[in-house]
Amino acid sequence: MIDGLDVLAYRKDRKGTAAGVVWWWSGISCVYDLTYAPGRKTYLETLQRFAADYGIDGFKFDAGDVPRLSDVRFHDPAMEPVDYAHEYVKLGAENFPYNEYRSGFRTGGMPVMQRLRDQGHTWNALGKISQIVQAAGLIGSPYVVADMIGGGEAGAFRPGGYFSEKLFVRYCALQALHPMMQFSAAPWRYLSPEGVRICREFAELHVSYGKRIFELARHAAETGEPIVRTMEYEFPHQGFNRAMTQFMLGDDLLVAPVVTEDDTVVVELPRGDWMDDFGKRHTGPAILRLDNVPLSRLPRYVRLPCGTAQKGK
């Protein structure tokens, strides 16, 4: 419940204090004016009270989209929707150690988990996710999570919608070595027992790399370096200066997720010595074409310290 309208943003098309509202997927909502100290204070106190009452450590903050705020005005006429988006993320970053945001503005360097916008349950969407996660790290958002496993657009999981178990599992594999995995649709509701088993194994793979991911997260806080890195960032001037699906987790693990329906992936190894997830050694530079990659496999290559693969050489 909102105690008083003075903490809300106003409708742009009316004079006075008519409350500004925005459309959302579940209906309409008023907007706390987070660019205004009393509005920010009321919203924060509401969240803190909710967290205390229910033992919550943090929140998944949805919305905050700048275009949806085009019909509201703020207490300070100089404030714009982008200022609201900045204050929205700042509020969570400063007050809740666990948080996740989908929208924001000027958030580079903030201690927040940045989620990608909703992705469709399509192979085309899957093919772009890794590239977007890599780009996020380069612009100052190292703590990034891809959209929900299987895609965040819920229509695919309703009767009559397109659904592919293979696609869902490949989504899961893609996120297994990202900073964070996030399920929305429960695998056991939609997948066969075999599909559930494979997803569990990828979740366990993620857990097994937990210590390394935390090390990279702390390193990112100190230096700003990405956790998920582009090939060009880690191996400049070796021909990787383009959008690629394969990525580096830190400086020593190359991950090459399968993102096409034909179960094929082409892996490009930089110079040096590498060991794949089967224990087989490879010497780069090399291009490896992997066909008929099982759903249960996430191709990955460890950079061997005794080899010649050194950054920039």
C-alpha positions in Angstrom: 0.0 0.0 0.0 1.2 3.5 -0.9 0.9 6.0 2.0 0.4 9.3 0.2 0.8 10.2 -3.4 3.6 12.6 -2.8 6.2 9.8 -3.3 5.0 8.9 -6.8 5.9 10.2 -10.2 3.2 12.1 -11.9 1.3 11.8 -15.2 3.1 13.8 -17.9 -0.2 14.7 -19.7 -1.8 16.3 -16.6 -1.0 19.2 -14.3 -0.9 18.7 -10.6 -0.3 15.4 -8.8 -2.2 12.8 -10.8 -0.2 9.6 -10.2 1.8 8.4 -13.2 1.2 4.8 -14.2 2.9 2.4 -16.6 1.6 -0.7 -18.3 3.3 -4.0 -17.4 2.8 -7.6 -18.4 0.4 -8.2 -15.5 -1.5 -4.9 -15.7 -0.7 -1.3 -14.7 1.3 0.1 -11.8 2.1 3.4 -10.2 5.8 4.5 -10.2 7.7 5.5 -7.1 9.8 8.6 -7.9 13.2 7.2 -7.2 14.8 10.5 -8.3 13.1 12.1 -5.3 14.4 11.5 -1.8 11.0 10.9 -0.1 10.0 8.5 -2.9 13.3 6.6 -2.7 13.1 6.4 1.1 9.5 5.0 1.1 10.3 2.4 -1.6 13.5 1.3 0.2 11.8 1.1 3.6 9.1 -1.1 2.0 11.6 -3.5 0.6 13.6 -3.6 3.9 10.5 -4.3 5.9 9.5 -7.1 3.4 13.0 -8.6 3.6 13.0 -8.5 7.4 9.6 -10.0 7.7 10.3 -12.9 5.4 14.0 -13.4 5.8 15.0 -12.3 2.3 18.6 -11.5 1.4 17.9 -9.6 -1.8 15.6 -9.1 -4.7 15.2 -9.8 -8.4 14.4 -6.4 -9.7 12.5 -6.5 -13.0 11.2 -3.5 -15.0 12.9 -0.1 -14.9 12.7 0.2 -18.7 13.3 3.7 -19.9 10.7 3.6 -22.7 7.9 2.6 -20.3 8.6 5.8 -18.3 8.0 8.2 -21.2 4.5 9.1 -20.0 5.5 10.1 -16.4 7.2 13.2 -15.0 9.3 13.5 -11.9 9.3 16.0 -9.0 12.4 17.6 -10.4 11.6 18.6 -14.0 15.3 18.1 -14.9 15.1 14.4 -14.2 14.6 12.0 -17.1 13.7 8.3 -17.4 17.4 7.5 -17.6 18.0 9.1 -14.3 15.2 6.9 -12.8 16.9 3.8 -14.3 20.2 4.8 -12.7 18.6 5.4 -9.3 16.7 2.1 -9.5 19.9 0.1 -9.8 21.8 2.3 -7.3 19.2 1.6 -4.7 19.6 -2.1 -4.9 23.4 -2.0 -5.2 23.8 0.1 -2.1 21.3 -1.7 0.2 21.0 -5.4 -0.8 24.0 -7.7 -1.1 22.0 -10.0 -3.4 20.3 -8.4 -6.3 19.6 -8.8 -10.0 18.6 -6.2 -12.5 17.4 -6.4 -16.1 17.4 -2.7 -16.9 19.6 0.2 -15.8 21.7 3.2 -16.9 25.3 4.1 -16.0 25.7 0.9 -13.9 29.2 -0.1 -15.0 31.2 -1.0 -11.9 28.2 -1.3 -9.6 28.0 -4.5 -7.5 24.9 -5.8 -9.2 24.0 -8.9 -11.2 22.9 -7.8 -14.6 20.5 -10.0 -16.4 20.0 -10.0 -20.2 16.6 -9.0 -21.5 14.1 -11.7 -22.1 15.2 -14.1 -24.9 12.9 -16.3 -27.0 12.8 -20.1 -27.0 14.5 -20.2 -30.4 17.9 -21.4 -31.7 18.5 -17.9 -33.1 18.2 -16.4 -29.6 20.4 -19.1 -28.1 23.1 -18.3 -30.7 23.3 -14.6 -29.6 23.4 -15.0 -25.8 27.0 -15.8 -25.4 28.0 -12.8 -27.5 25.9 -10.5 -25.5 27.3 -11.8 -22.2 30.8 -11.2 -23.5 29.9 -7.7 -24.5 28.4 -6.9 -21.1 31.7 -7.7 -19.5 33.6 -5.3 -21.8 31.3 -2.4 -20.9 31.7 -2.7 -17.1 29.1 -5.4 -16.1 31.2 -8.5 -15.3 28.5 -10.0 -13.0 26.1 -10.9 -15.8 23.5 -13.7 -16.1 22.0 -14.8 -19.4 18.2 -15.0 -19.5 16.4 -17.8 -17.9 17.4 -21.3 -19.1 15.1 -22.2 -22.0 14.3 -18.6 -22.6 12.4 -16.0 -20.5 9.5 -15.5 -22.9 6.9 -17.7 -21.2 4.8 -18.4 -24.2 7.0 -21.3 -25.3 6.0 -23.2 -22.1 2.3 -22.9 -22.6 0.1 -25.4 -24.4 0.4 -24.9 -28.2 3.7 -23.1 -28.1 6.9 -24.3 -29.7 9.0 -26.3 -27.3 12.2 -28.3 -27.9 13.8 -30.4 -25.2 17.1 -30.3 -27.1 17.0 -26.5 -27.1 16.2 -26.3 -23.4 19.2 -28.5 -22.5 21.6 -26.6 -24.8 20.4 -23.4 -23.0 21.4 -25.1 -19.7 24.8 -26.1 -21.1 25.5 -22.6 -22.3 25.0 -21.2 -18.8 26.8 -23.9 -16.9 30.1 -22.0 -17.1 28.7 -18.5 -16.9 28.9 -16.6 -13.6 25.3 -17.6 -12.7 22.7 -20.1 -13.8 19.0 -19.3 -13.6 16.0 -21.6 -14.1 12.5 -20.3 -14.5 10.7 -23.3 -16.1 11.4 -26.3 -13.9 13.1 -29.0 -15.9 11.2 -31.8 -14.3 7.9 -30.3 -15.5 8.9 -30.2 -19.2 11.8 -32.6 -19.8 12.1 -36.3 -20.0 14.0 -38.1 -17.2 17.1 -38.1 -19.3 16.8 -34.4 -20.0 16.4 -33.7 -16.3 19.5 -35.8 -15.5 21.6 -33.9 -18.0 20.5 -30.5 -16.7 21.3 -31.7 -13.2 24.8 -32.6 -14.4 25.3 -29.2 -15.9 24.2 -27.6 -12.6 26.7 -29.8 -10.8 29.4 -28.7 -13.3 28.6 -25.1 -12.4 29.0 -25.9 -8.7 32.3 -27.6 -9.3 33.6 -24.4 -10.8 32.2 -22.3 -8.0 35.6 -21.5 -6.3 37.0 -20.4 -9.7 34.0 -18.2 -10.5 34.2 -16.6 -7.1 37.9 -15.9 -7.6 37.1 -14.3 -10.9 34.3 -12.3 -9.4 36.7 -10.9 -6.7 39.2 -10.1 -9.4 36.6 -8.3 -11.4 35.7 -6.2 -8.3 39.4 -5.2 -8.0 40.3 -4.7 -11.6 37.1 -4.4 -13.7 38.2 -7.3 -15.9 35.4 -9.5 -17.2 34.6 -12.9 -15.8 33.4 -14.2 -19.2 35.9 -12.9 -21.8 36.0 -12.5 -25.5 38.7 -14.5 -27.4 40.1 -11.2 -28.7 40.4 -9.8 -25.2 42.5 -12.7 -24.0 44.3 -13.4 -27.2 44.7 -10.2 -29.2 45.8 -10.1 -32.8 45.3 -13.8 -33.4 42.2 -13.4 -35.6 39.5 -13.4 -33.0 38.3 -9.8 -33.4 34.7 -10.6 -34.3 31.6 -11.8 -32.5 32.1 -15.5 -31.4 30.0 -17.9 -29.4 33.0 -19.5 -27.8 34.4 -17.7 -24.8 37.0 -17.7 -22.1 36.2 -18.2 -18.4 39.0 -16.2 -17.0 42.3 -16.7 -18.7 42.6 -20.5 -18.8 39.4 -22.1 -19.8 38.0 -22.0 -23.3 34.3 -22.9 -23.5 32.6 -23.7 -26.9 28.9 -24.3 -26.3 26.7 -25.9 -29.0 24.1 -23.4 -30.1 22.8 -24.9 -33.4 20.1 -27.6 -33.9 22.5 -29.8 -35.9 24.7 -30.6 -32.9 27.8 -29.1 -34.5 30.3 -26.6 -33.2 33.5 -25.2 -34.7 36.2 -24.5 -32.1 39.1 -22.2 -32.8 42.1 -22.8 -30.5 44.7 -20.0 -30.0 48.4 -20.7 -30.0 49.6 -23.0 -27.3 48.7 -26.3 -25.7 45.2 -27.2 -24.6 43.5 -30.2 -23.0 39.8 -30.9 -23.8 37.1 -32.3 -21.5 38.0 -35.8 -22.6 41.7 -35.4 -21.5 43.0 -35.2 -25.1 45.8 -32.7 -25.8 45.6 -30.2 -28.7 48.2 -27.7 -30.0 47.0 -24.4 -31.4 46.4 -22.6 -33.5 43.9 -25.1 -34.7 40.3 -25.3 -35.9 38.3 -28.2 -34.7 34.9 -29.2 -36.1 32.9 -31.2 -33.6 30.0 -33.1 -35.1 27.1 -34.9 -33.4 28.0 -33.4 -30.0 25.9 -35.2 -27.4 23.4 -33.2 -25.4 25.4 -34.1 -22.3 28.6 -32.5 -23.5 29.8 -28.9 -23.1 33.1 -28.8 -25.1 35.8 -27.0 -23.1 39.6 -26.7 -23.3 42.0 -26.0 -20.4 44.9 -23.8 -21.3 48.0 -25.8 -20.2 50.6 -23.8 -18.3 53.5 -25.8 -19.6 52.6 -24.8 -23.2 53.2 -21.7 -25.3 49.8 -20.1 -25.1 50.6 -16.8 -23.5 48.5 -13.7 -23.7 49.2 -11.6 -26.7 51.9 -14.0 -28.0 
